[in-house]
Amino acid sequence: MTGLLYLGGGAFVIAFAIAVASATTRRRYGAVVLLGVVLTAAWFALSLLTAGTDPNHKDCGDCEYIWGRWWWPPLPVAVLGLNLGGWLVGATGGWFARRVRRST
């Protein structure tokens, strides 16, 4: 269950709720989508900046020394990609739900 939240489920629910509450126009829908992209970029930067920097002491069995830090970029990219996908699906679903509710 926790894996579902980390791999896009939580992003889906949050984006859906934000879109239902605020995506009244295409511009606001775009703002919700842009918020997801900004959050994804911020989490990527945070994961990069919190990785260890000492080139002589490796404390991770799967990590590599990339961009001056010990980390493994494919993992955060995959997790963030799934969350961004969940965000986009949630925002789009919320926008459509709001449009359907408004038209009836």
C-alpha positions as CSV (number, residue, x, y, z in Angstrom):
1,M,0.0,0.0,0.0
2,T,2.8,2.4,0.8
3,G,4.5,1.6,-2.5
4,L,1.3,2.8,-4.3
5,L,1.6,6.2,-2.5
6,Y,5.3,6.6,-3.4
7,L,4.9,5.5,-7.0
8,G,2.3,8.0,-8.2
9,G,-0.9,7.3,-6.1
10,G,-0.3,10.1,-3.7
11,A,0.5,12.5,-6.5
12,F,-2.7,11.4,-8.3
13,V,-4.9,12.1,-5.3
14,I,-3.3,15.5,-4.5
15,A,-3.4,16.7,-8.1
16,F,-7.0,15.5,-8.5
17,A,-8.1,17.4,-5.4
18,I,-6.2,20.6,-6.4
19,A,-7.6,20.4,-10.0
20,V,-11.2,19.9,-8.8
21,A,-10.8,22.8,-6.4
22,S,-9.1,25.3,-8.6
23,A,-8.8,24.3,-12.3
24,T,-11.7,26.4,-13.6
25,T,-10.0,27.4,-16.9
26,R,-7.3,25.9,-19.1
27,R,-4.8,28.4,-17.7
28,R,-5.4,27.2,-14.2
29,Y,-5.2,23.6,-15.3
30,G,-1.8,24.5,-16.8
31,A,-0.8,26.0,-13.5
32,V,-1.7,22.8,-11.7
33,V,0.4,20.8,-14.3
34,L,3.2,23.3,-13.9
35,L,3.1,22.9,-10.2
36,G,3.7,19.2,-10.6
37,V,6.7,19.8,-12.9
38,V,8.2,22.3,-10.4
39,L,7.7,19.8,-7.5
40,T,9.4,17.1,-9.5
41,A,12.4,19.3,-10.3
42,A,12.6,20.4,-6.7
43,W,12.6,16.7,-5.4
44,F,15.3,15.8,-8.0
45,A,17.4,18.7,-6.8
46,L,16.9,17.8,-3.2
47,S,17.9,14.2,-3.8
48,L,21.0,15.3,-5.6
49,L,22.0,17.8,-2.9
50,T,21.5,15.4,0.0
51,A,23.7,12.7,-1.5
52,G,27.1,12.1,0.0
53,T,30.0,14.0,-1.5
54,D,33.1,12.3,-0.1
55,P,34.8,10.5,-3.1
56,N,36.8,8.1,-0.9
57,H,34.0,6.7,1.3
58,K,31.3,4.9,-0.5
59,D,28.3,4.1,1.8
60,C,26.0,2.5,-0.7
61,G,26.3,-0.8,-2.4
62,D,24.4,0.2,-5.6
63,C,25.5,3.8,-5.9
64,E,28.0,5.4,-8.3
65,Y,30.0,8.6,-8.0
66,I,28.1,10.8,-10.5
67,W,28.2,14.6,-10.6
68,G,30.4,14.7,-7.5
69,R,28.1,12.7,-5.3
70,W,27.4,9.1,-4.3
71,W,24.0,8.2,-5.7
72,W,22.2,6.2,-8.3
73,P,20.2,8.6,-10.6
74,P,18.0,6.0,-12.3
75,L,16.1,5.3,-9.1
76,P,15.0,8.9,-8.3
77,V,14.3,9.5,-12.0
78,A,12.0,6.5,-12.2
79,V,10.2,7.3,-9.0
80,L,9.8,11.0,-9.9
81,G,8.7,10.0,-13.4
82,L,6.0,7.8,-12.0
83,N,4.9,10.5,-9.6
84,L,4.8,13.1,-12.4
85,G,2.7,10.7,-14.5
86,G,0.3,10.3,-11.5
87,W,0.2,14.0,-11.1
88,L,-0.7,14.6,-14.8
89,V,-3.4,11.9,-14.8
90,G,-4.8,13.3,-11.5
91,A,-4.8,16.9,-12.7
92,T,-6.4,15.9,-16.0
93,G,-9.0,13.8,-14.2
94,G,-9.8,16.6,-11.8
95,W,-10.1,19.1,-14.6
96,F,-12.5,16.8,-16.5
97,A,-14.5,16.0,-13.4
98,R,-14.9,19.8,-12.7
99,R,-16.0,20.4,-16.3
100,V,-18.5,17.6,-16.2
101,R,-19.9,18.7,-12.9
102,R,-20.2,22.3,-14.2
103,S,-21.9,21.4,-17.4
104,T,-24.7,19.4,-15.7
